Amino acid sequence: MTTTDTTTTTAAEALRTAQAITAVGTDGRAPVLATRVTLEQGPRTVAHAELVATAHGVYGASVNGAPATESVLNPGWTVYESRLQVQRFDVTEHVRSGTEDVELSVVLGRGWFNGDFGFTDAEANYGDENSLLATLDITYQDGSTQSIATDESWTATDSPITFATIYDGQHEDRRLGAGDPRPVQVTEIDRTRLIEQASPLITRHETRHPEQIWTSPSGATLLDFGQNLVGWLRFTVTGPAGAEITLRHAEVLEHEELGTRPLRSAKATDHVILAGHDAGETFEPTFTFHGFRYAEISGWPGTLTADDIEAVVVHSDVRRTGWFESSHPGVNQLVSNSVWSQRGNFLAVPTDCPQRDERLGWTGDIAAYAATAAYQFDVSDFLHNWLLDVHAEASLPPLSFVPFVVPDILKLRKNGDDPFAEEEQEVPTAIWGDAVVWVAEALWHAYGDLERLRRHYPGMVLHLESVERALSPSGLWDTGFQFADWLDPDASPHDPAAAKADKGVVATACLIRSARFAAETARLIGEEADASRWQDLADRTLSAFTEAYVSDDGRVLSDCATVYALAISFDLLEESTRPLSAERLAEVVREAGYRVSTGFAGTPFVTWALSETGHVEDAYRLLLEEGCPSWLYPVSMGATTIWERWDSMLPDGSINPGEMTSFNHYALGAVADWIYQVVLGIRPAEPGYRRIRIQPTPGPGIDWAKGAYDSAAGRIEVSWEQAADGLHGRATIPDGAEADLVLPDGTTRPVGPGTHTF
């Protein structure tokens, strides 16, 4: 990625001579904005050339006919009202290898800016007009410079793209000509919003050919790529002019046909009409993306083979950092499902799902999942940028709290019924609002970056101040709308908020956790008065929580797994009641037959609460259960990503009847954090792994485990196996690091760099 570390001018300064331009008279076709300029010196005298660009919409740039970058869907998605990323691409070789004239052309698409976003046909857009702001800065060997900037001298023609949105797909008619060049129109992009590229660029990562091609009962040609993924299909084909090829996408099959009902209004359909070139035509729809494992193709000229078409996997360029393998194939697949769900949903922003008419940055999902995310991939830049967006969005009038989704494009909806009443959005929401604290906490523990933590702190303050205003006179957070333990498996598929856990218990518990970490953050950054303020809020709220919700025998109001998991994991219980509550949690888990009984609030913490209070066997049995609902039930049904609902697909192979059903939703995969830290045993003893804790915790059902984590301190490796004579293990500590090796019997041994057996 490109960051400010490698630049000498700000984004606004780099684009100071450029004027934003737009095309008129496109009739819905994606325009090509272009210019051709003579170099002031010969191309071989070019020492350096850099393209600096951004857009309202998404763009694909070429210099002298070659792509300026391998990244796609630039400039990504941020809170456009406050933060618009600017990209910088080194195009020196593109310019040097050309002629005396340099040609710069840019295809401009709708993307997130005005792609009719939002569920229930909301048609939420930031504006009606797509525009480009760019400059090509050339430095010659003698030190002189030349700048080619967007202005009124550029021209517009039409691309073959007749339609392209993220939800509905990309359509091209290759028979259409570009038309005569026409003038562009100068418009405005607010330069105060320009920022350097802060998040990893979106790139292609791998390709997969179909594992099976067959004909469905209806006569459709179906393709199975073997993995639920995010991206698009790419192919090169030769066919007659006018031949129409249509591609439809879905995550699952139902009744042996493409299961498209979960897409809701999203069409997820690509379409190309061939021009009839003898040399063949390549189709790659880079102005959209789809979440799919299966595709239906019609209109293919001739016989389609697996070599003819490939799926391109696309996501933000985050680096894989965590690995896990064990003796249990189901757990291995569960971890793989978590990894693939993160890949698909870490595209520009951390989204809830990548396939239907949503794909929004739901705050509750990443609040639950951030710790898992930071083990599996290097998300330091990706989530740092998103947290800055959270604060920016929450600071826009009339908000003064963290909204449900960031960026909050739902506020711009034109049509459709709002599923959340207006009054419900006038107050903060637990877990969803707590994301601004919990994600920052996960990044702090994973990377230990104090300066970034300092930048995250204002968002914490905004959230906690909004919650303070919402508290009832009793000091409890039992007012206003709450998602709380969203998607409790015992709730109706048509009422996902109808959880067993009392919403006041959940929200108040979350407030205490957030206030405590805000106090810790304030101390770390030298804000002692704030530290006292937030610690006092945490203490007062804990007293109210204990008085209202916890009985002397350790029972917590609503007496279900989620409330005990939160009370234990957030350290909300007195010394006398904690073991009683822990035993009650174990009883509740056993009474449920080790089937999962938690939703968004409790799922990330229930196995932690069990194992940290001595109920390791119960935690393992909960993890390894295969009946529905459980983590391994989707695995038994062939899932290759984490499902939104515990039963997104029913045992008979039909899709859950709920209106909200996704097969790629990472939140309920947050148990992977427990697998990495407890089963495998790699934990941070200090933020950023400045000191490492190796504490494998074996249990029944898994005979061996091994894995690695590329931490901020270096690569950590752990392996262990259970044998007749006990546990045998090995740990590798990176150079310069120290670790505490904690064995199941409680023995702790400090170790330094190198490989250690135990």
N, C-alpha and C positions, 0 to 999 in steps of 0.2 A: 504494500500500500504506500501511498504518498502522504507524508506528514509534514508538519511545519519544521521538523528537524532538518530537512534538506532544502528548505526554501530561504531566500533572502528577502523576499517581498511578501506582503500580506496578499490575501486573495483579492481584496478590493484594489490594491495598488497594481497587481499584475494585470487586472482587467480595466484599468483606468481609461485607456484609449478606446475600448470597445463599446459599441452600442448594442443593446439587445434588439434582436430582429425576429420577425415572425413572417410566416407566409400567409397570403390571402388567396381566396379562390381555389381552395384545395378540393372541395366537394368530398370531403371525408378521407381523401388519400393522404398518406404520410408524405410530407414534403421533403425535398432534398434542397438544403441551403448550401450554396457553393460560391466560391470565388477562384479566380485564376490570376496570379500576380507574378510579374517578372522579378527574379532575384536581382538584387543590386550588385552582387558578385556571383561568380560561377558556383555551381553546386558543390564542387570539390573543395571550395574554400570555406565551407560551412564547418564551424567548430562545434556548434551545439544548436539544437532546435527543440523547442518545448511548446507543446500545445497546452494551453490553459483554458478550461471550459467549464460551463455549467448550463443548466437549462431549467425552464419550467416545463416539465415533461421528462422524457428520457431520450437519449441521443446515442447515435452510433457514428463516429467520426472516421474519416479516411484522409490520408495525406498521399497525394500522387497515386491514388487508387489502392493503397494498402491500408488495412485497418490501423488506426492510431494506437489501439490498445486491445488486449485480449479480454479486458473486462467488459461487462455488459450491464445494461439497465442503469447506466450512469445518469444522474448523480446520486442514485439511491433515493431513500425516503427518510426525511427528517421533518421536524416541525417547520414547514416551509415559511410560516409567518415570522419565524425568528432565526432560523438556521438553514442556509442553503449551501451545501458542500460544493467546493470547486476542485476539479481534478486537474492534475498536471501529468503530462505524458511526454516522455523523451522520444521524439520522432526524428532525431538527427539522421539516422540512416535512411529514413524515408525521403528526406529532403536531399541528402547528398547523392543518392542514387538516381535522382530525377534529372530533368532537363533544366534549362534556364528559367522555365516557368514552373511555379509550384501551384498545385491545385489542391484546394482544401474543400471537402464536401462533408456534409453532416445530414444524416437522416434523422428526423425529429418525430418522436412518438408521444403518446398521451401518458403512459405510465401511471404513477400514483397521483400525478398532479390533477388530471381531469379525466380519469378513466372510469367514471361512474362507480365509485367505490361505496361500500357499505351494504349490509344485508337488507332484506325486504325491499329491494329495488330503491335504495335510498338515493342513488345518483348524487353522492357526495363528492364535490369537486372544489379545488382551491381557486379555480378560475376557468374561464372559457378558452383562453388563448395559450398555445404552446409557443415558447420562444427560446432563443439561443443567445448566449453571451460567451464569446470566445476570442482568443488571440493566439496567433502563432508567432512566438518570439524566436528570432534567429540571431545568433552571434557568429560573426565571421572570425577567421583566424587572426586578422589584424586588430580585433577588438571592437570593430564597428558593429552596429546592430540594425536589425530591420524588424518591424512588427506588422503583421497582417491581422487586422482586427475586424470583427463583425461590424458592419455599418451599412448605409443605404446603397453602397455599390454592389453588394452581393445580389445574387439572383436566386429565384426559386423555380424548381421543376417538380414533377410528381414522381414518386417511387411507385413500384408495382403494388405496394401495400395499400389495399383498399379499406382495410379496417384492422385495428389492433387495440385490444384492451387486455388487461391482466386477467380479468374474470372470464371473458368470452373467447379469447384466442385471437389468432392472426389470420387474415385472409389476403391472398395475393392473386392478382391476375397478370400473368407474365406477358400477355398479349398487348397490354396497354403501353403506349409510348409515354415518354417523359414530358412531352409537350414543349412548346417554346419557352425559353427562359423569360421569367417575368420579374418585375421589381419586388423586392421585399419591403416590409413596412417596419420602421423603427418603433420600438415600444419601450416599456420600462421593466427593469428588474431592480428591486430595492437593494442597493449595494451595501447598506448597513447590515444586511442579513448574511452576507457572504462569509463563509468560513472555509479554512483549508479542509481537505478530505480528512475526516477524523475516524471514520469507520472503515474496516477492510473493504476493498472493492469486491464486487460480485463477479464471480468467474466460473467458467466451466471446470469441472474437476475430473470427471471420468465418463466413459461411455459404456453402454451395455447393449448387446444385441438380444433380440427376443429368444427366450428359451423354448418357446412353443408358438406355433402358428396353426390355427385350426378354424373350422367353420362352425358357428353356433347353430342352435336349432332353428333360428330365424333366417339363417343363411348369411349372417354377417361374418366377415373375416376378423378374427380376434388375435391379439398378440399378448403374450405374457412375458414381461421382462424379469420376472423372478424376484423383484424387490420393489416395494413401494418407495418411490423416489420423487424428487422435484426437479423439473427442468422442462425439456421438450424433446420432440422427435426430429431427427435430421436424416435426410436421404438425398441421393443423387439418382435421377431417373431420366430415361429417354421415352418420350411418348409423343403422340400427335398433338398439334396445336388444338387447344380447346378441351383437351382431356382434363377432367376435374378430379382431384384427389382430396378426400376429406378424412381428417383424423379426429376421432373422439376419444376422450380420456376418462378413466375412472380408477378408483383405488381397489375395487373389489368386483366380483361377479355375483349376480343374484339370479337364480333360476337359469343358470348357464348363459346369461346375457350380461352385457355391461351394466354394472350397478350405478346408475347416474343420479338416483333420487337424493343422495346426500349432498350433491353439488348445489341443491336448491336452484336459484336462478342462474348460476354460473353455467355458461354453455360449454366452456372448456373444449372448444372445437377449432381446429386449424383447417385451412382450406386453401388449395392452390390450383390455379388453372394454368396449364402449361402453354408455353409459347411454341413448342415443337422444335426446339433446337436439336440438331443431329448429335451434337457433342454431349447432350445431357444437361439437366438443370438441377442445381442443388437448392433444396428448401431447408431453411433453418429459421424458425420464428423467434427471433431474439427480442421482440417487443412484448412478449407475454411469458408466462410460465404456468405449468400445470403440476398438480400432485396426482400421481398415477402409478399403478403397476401394470394395468391393462390398457390396451388401446384397441379401437375398432377402426379399420381402414377400408375405405371404399373408393372405387374408381382407379385402382392401381392398374396401369397398362401391363399386361402380361402376368406372369406367375411371380408372386412375392416370395422371396426366401429370406432367411434370417440375416444373410450378409447384406441385404439391400437396405436395411434401415437400422438405426441405432437410437437409443435414448441417451440424451446428454444430461448429466447430473450438474445442477447449477446451485450455488449458494455463496454466501459471503465467504471471503477467503480466510477462514479461521483454521489454524493449524491443529491437527490431532495431537493430543498430549497424553491421553489415558488409554490403557488397555487392560482387559481382564479376561481370564479363561479359567474354567474349573472343570471338575469331574461331572458336573450336571449340565447336560446339553440344553435343557430348558432355560436355566439361568444364563447360560452363554447367549442364547438367542434373545432373551430379555434384554441383556446388555447391548447386543447388536441393535435391537429395536430402538433402544434409547438413543444410541449414537446416530442412527439414520433419521430419527425424528428431529434430533437437534440439527442435523445437516439441512434437512428440508425446511425447517422453520427459522433458521438463522439466515434469512435472506433479506438484507437491508435492515430489518428490525426483527426482534424476537416475536414471531407471530404465533397465534394460537393454532392455526392450521393453514395448509398451503393449497387447498383445492377448491373450496366452495366460495360463495359470495361473501367472504369475510376477510381472512388473511390479515388480521389486525394485530397490533401490538398490545394484546391484552396483558394488563399488569399483573393480574393474579396468577397467570400461568408461569411467568418467569419468576415471580416471588417464590413459588413453590419449587422451582427447578434450578435456580441459579447456582447452587452449590454443585449439583450434578454437572451442569454445563461447564463449570470452571475446571472440572477434572478431565472431562472428555476432550475439550478443545481449549486453545488459548483464546479466551474471550475478553481479555483485558481491554483491548481497544473497542471491540464491538459493544460490550455492555457499558463501558465508560461513556461512549458517545450516546448511547440510548438513555443513560441516566441524566446526561445534560439535556437531552430532549424532554425527559419527564419534568425537570424543573422548569424548562422553558415553556412547556405546554401548560403546566399548572399555574404559571405566572401570568398567562395571557388573560385579560379581562373577558368575561366577568368571573373566571375561576379564581379560587384561592385554595384549591385542594387538588390532589392527584386524581385525574379522571380514570375511567375504566380502561381506556385504550390510549396508547401514545405511539405515534401521533394521533390526535383525537380528530380524525376526519369526520366522525359521526355528527359532530356539531354543525357540519356544513350540509347535512342531508336536505334534499329537496322534496323527496317523495317517500311514500311508505309509512307504515305505522311504526312509531318508536316503541320498541319492546320495553323500554324503561321510562316510566313516567317522568316528566320534567322535575317534579318535586323530589323524586328519588335521587336525582343527580346533583342536588344542592347541598349534599353533605358528603364527607369522605367515607370510604368503605374499607373495612379491615381486609387484610391480606392484599387486596388489589391496591389500595393506597399505601400499604406497608412496603410495597415493592421498592419504593424509593429508598427505604432503609435496608431491607433485607438483601437486595441485590448488591448494594454498596458493601454490606457486611460480608457477603460471599466473596466479593472481589478483594476486600481487605485481607481476609484469611488466606485466599489463594495467592495473592501477589504482593501484599505488604507495601503498597505504594501510598505513602502518607500524603503526598501532594495531591494525588487524585482523590483520596478520601476527603481532603480539605475541600475540593471542588464539589464533592457530593453532599457535603454537610448542609448547604442552604436548602436543598430539597428535603432533607430530613426535618429541618426546622419548619418549613412550610407545611409539611404533612402533620407534624405533631401539633402545631398551632391550630390547624383546622380541626383536629380531633378534640383538642381541649374545648373548642367552642361547641362541639357536639355532645359532650358528656352530660349525663343526667345529673340532677342535684346530688344523687347518691355517690357520684364519682365513677359510676360504671359507664361503659360504652354500650348502652343497651337501647339506643335511639336510632332512628333513621333506617334507611334501606341497607341490608347486608346480603351479600352472596353467601357468606359464612362457609359451611361445609358443603359447598357446591358439588353436585353429582354424587351425593351419598347413594350407594348402590341400592338402598332400600326405598329410594324415592321413585315416584312414577316417572316413566320416560318422558311424560308430558309436563312434569313439574320438577325440574332439576334442582330447585332451591329448597325443596321440602325435605330437609335433613333432620336426623334425630338430634343432633347437637344443638343445644340452645345458642341462639345467635349472639346473645349478650355475653355468654361465657367465652365464645370464640373471639369476638371482637375485643373484649377487655383483656384477654390473655395476650392477644397480638399487640395491643397497645403497650403492655408492660415490656414485652420483648423489644419493641422498637424504641421506647423511651430509654431503656438501659443501654442499648447500643449507641443511641444519640449522645448519652452522657459519656460513654467511653470515648466516642469520637471527639467530643468537645474537649475532654481532658488531653487527648493525644495532640490536638492542634492548638492547645494553649488557651482555650476559652473556658476558664474555670467557673465563671458565673453561670454560663450555660450548662456546664456539667452538673452543677448543683441543682439548677432548675429542672433538668430532665431526670436526674436521679430522684429528686423530690416527687416529680410526677409519677415515676415508676413506683416509688414506695407508697404513695397515697393510693394509687390505683390497686396495688397488690393488697393493701389492707381492705379496701372495698371489695375486691374479688374474693378474698378469703372469707369475709363476713357474710357475703351474699351467696356464695356458690359452693363453699367447701364445708362439709360437716365433720364432726369430730372423728367419725369412723372412716374418713378418707373418701367418702362419696362426693362426687362432683355433680352439680346440677345437670340433669338429663342423662347421666349414668350410661354413657356410650364410649366407644373406643376413642373417638376424636377428642373429647374433653379431657380424658385421662392422658392421652398422648401429649396434648399441648401443656397441660399442667405439669407433667413430669419433665418434658423436654425443655420447657421455658423456665424451669426451676421456680415454680410458683407455690410449692407446698412446704409446709413446716416440717421440721425433722420428724415429728411424731406421726404426721399423717402421710408422708411420702411413701413409706413401705406399704401402708394400707391401700393407698390409691394404686400403687404398682401391682399389688396382688389382685385388686379388683379389675384392673386392665387385663391382666392375664386371664382372669375368669371370663371376662366378656369375650376375649378372643377365642377361648376354648369353647364357650357356649355357642359361638357362631360357626363351630366346626372348622376353624381356621380359614374361613372365607373372609375376604376383605369386607369391612363394614364402614370404611371411612371414605370421605370425599376429598376435595381440594385441600381443606384445612388440615385434616388429620393424616393423610397418606404419607407426606414426607417425613413424619415424626413417629409413627406408631411402632415401627421396628426398632428405632432408636430407643424409645421409651421402654420397650421390653428388654432389650439387651443391656442397657445401662443400669437396669435395676435387677439384674440377675436372672432374667427370664429368657436366656439365650435360646433354649430349645423351642420355646413358644414363638420366638421371632423367626427362627429357621422354618418351623412348620407353617407359619403364616406366609413366608416367602415362597415356599415350595408347593403349596396347595395348587391343584390344577382345576378344581371345580369352580364354576362361575358363581360369584365374582371372585377373581383372584388375579395376581400378576401373570400367572402361567396359563390361565385359561385362553387368552388371545394367542399365546404361543401354540397351544394345543390345536387352535383353529387355523394355524398357518400364518399368523400375523408376522410381518417383517418391520413394523413400526409400532409405536405405542398408540393405543386407541384412546379416543376422547372419553368414551363410556366403558365401564368394565365389560358391558355386553353390547358393544357396537354391532357385533354380529351375533345372532342368537344361535343356539346349538344346532338348529335345523338348517343353518346356512342362510337364513333370511336376515335382512338388515333391520336393526332396531327401529321400531316404529316412530321413535321420537323425531321431531323436526330437526333436531340438532344432533347430528351423528357424523363424526369424523373418524377416519382410520389412521390419522397422523397428527397426534396431539401429545406433546411430550410431558405434560404436567404430572400425570399419574405414574410416569417413569421416574419420579424423584427418588424412589426407593434405591435407584442405582447408586446414589451418594452413600447410602448405608452399606451397600455391597462393596464399594471401593474402600471405605474407611474402616468398616467393621469386619466383614468377611475376609477381604484381602489384608486390611490392616495398615493402610498408608494414611496418616493424618498429619496436619500441621500442628506442631507443639507451640509454634509462634507464628504470627502472620508472615506470609510469604515463604513459609517453610525455612525461616532462618534457623529454626530448630525443628527436627522431624520427630514424629512419634510413630514407631512401628508397633502395632498392636493387633495382630491377627486374632480373630475370635472364631475358632472352628465350632461347628455344630452339626447335628445329625442331618444326613442327606447329601453332604458335600465332603468328599474324601480328600480332595486337594484343590488348591487354587494357586494361580500365579498371575502377576500383572506388573505394570510399570506406570510411572507417572513422570512426565517431563515437567518438573516443578520450576518455580522461579529460582530455586537453588541448584537445579541440575536434575539429572535423571535418577529416580528412585525405583528400585526393583525389589519385589518381594515374591517368594514362593513358599508354600508349605504343603505338607501332606500328613495325613493321620495314618499311623502304623500301629501294629500290635503293641509296640513298646512305647507309644506316645507320639507326640507331635514333633516332626522334623521340619525345620525351615531354614531359609536363607534370605538375607537382606543385603542389598547393595546401597551404600550411602554415597552421594556425590562428593567430589573434592570440595574442601572448604566448609563442609556442613557437619553438624553434629546431630546425634539422634538419641532418643530414649527407646530402648527395646523392651517392650512390656509383654511378658508371657501370660498365658491364660491363668496361671496360678498367682498372678499379681507381682511376680518378681520383675524388677526393673533394672536394666543394665545400660549405662551410658556407653555409646560407641561412637567412633569417628568415621572418617571416610574409608571406603573399601567394602569388601564383602565379608559378611559375618554369618556364621551358622548358629542355629539354636535348636 
